[in-house]
């Protein structure tokens, strides 16, 4: 019995790649494998070593095995390892408005602008329209920014919602046994609620890690994640990741959110390469103390918050955005001076109204003015 245990430990040491081991989730599970490599040496290769050779590489799973077709973005030329990139403020702006767009796109541009590298939270109670909002954001990015890839990541989602997302963004045919669609620059990856927690964790970690490799190679990626709450639940139910033995309020293991926070924290704009933007939903008012703790843990890690209000959605007013409570840090980097002055004055007026009246007033204004430029210009003229 002891001999078998020793052989297992020796095999584990030999398979470790020879280098210093990374913390779980810190560098992710995928590596960059050179074109033509048969996988014999890929265990010790990383994005850094390939960038020094100046050759193209393809993202691969540990051991040189290729990732699922959902995450095959072709050969990449890494510029610099992800953890060595210089993080800068999210910019330039990812404009969502387009002719005929839903009101949510225009309202987000005005009150909660998104920049390249944004780490955004959509805070939503149940049945407040977050799924529709996520689809609107993904559509706006795809239509307006031809150099940006959009990855929709659905964790522990209802199967019918997964199908709806796939049909919304699937202009092409299915691949990967019906689990993945790619219309040009959009990919939908899902682990529905009929899969186990380990499947949820694997899909999330591989997806974010692949997006980090894309950022290394100078590409711009937007991840639309639904939801951080369900991802946190999955890690809390995992024997591997919730192993501290200490349980917090709500039944949450004290170490369960370490890796989810690393995944969400990967969003950034880089000075030397590309950008990784993550817009993730987070559930509140579910009646679960654990869900509330998950939200509190992530609340301080984002730099943009879009708050959905149950009181607005109960009146069947959509999008049910609490405009006065939503906002983006350092929004002056994403908006013109005229926009900033107009939106500051508008926020002060909205604070005097209840949330349902706020959104009604703005929806009426959007109907009168066809574009945000017209709306901002008219508001500026009225103030002067």
HELIX and SHEET records of a PDB file:
HELIX    1   1 UNK A    2  UNK A   14  1                                  13    
HELIX    2   2 UNK A   42  UNK A   44  5                                   3    
HELIX    3   3 UNK A   47  UNK A   53  1                                   7    
HELIX    4   4 UNK A   62  UNK A   64  5                                   3    
HELIX    5   5 UNK A   69  UNK A   71  5                                   3    
HELIX    6   6 UNK A   82  UNK A   84  5                                   3    
HELIX    7   7 UNK A  103  UNK A  111  1                                   9    
HELIX    8   8 UNK A  130  UNK A  144  1                                  15    
HELIX    9   9 UNK A  159  UNK A  169  1                                  11    
HELIX   10  10 UNK A  197  UNK A  216  1                                  20    
HELIX   11  11 UNK A  228  UNK A  237  1                                  10    
HELIX   12  12 UNK A  258  UNK A  264  1                                   7    
HELIX   13  13 UNK A  289  UNK A  299  1                                  11    
HELIX   14  14 UNK A  310  UNK A  314  1                                   5    
HELIX   15  15 UNK A  331  UNK A  333  5                                   3    
HELIX   16  16 UNK A  337  UNK A  350  1                                  14    
HELIX   17  17 UNK A  355  UNK A  368  1                                  14    
HELIX   18  18 UNK A  372  UNK A  383  1                                  12    
SHEET    1   A 2 UNK A  30  UNK A  34  0                                        
SHEET    2   A 2 UNK A  57  UNK A  61 -1                                        
SHEET    1   B 6 UNK A  87  UNK A  88  0                                        
SHEET    2   B 6 UNK A 268  UNK A 270 -1                                        
SHEET    3   B 6 UNK A 275  UNK A 283 -1                                        
SHEET    4   B 6 UNK A 119  UNK A 124  1                                        
SHEET    5   B 6 UNK A 304  UNK A 307  1                                        
SHEET    6   B 6 UNK A 327  UNK A 328 -1                                        
SHEET    1   C 8 UNK A  87  UNK A  88  0                                        
SHEET    2   C 8 UNK A 268  UNK A 270 -1                                        
SHEET    3   C 8 UNK A 275  UNK A 283 -1                                        
SHEET    4   C 8 UNK A 220  UNK A 226  1                                        
SHEET    5   C 8 UNK A 148  UNK A 157  1                                        
SHEET    6   C 8 UNK A 186  UNK A 192  1                                        
SHEET    7   C 8 UNK A 180  UNK A 183 -1                                        
SHEET    8   C 8 UNK A 174  UNK A 175 -1                                        
END                                                                             
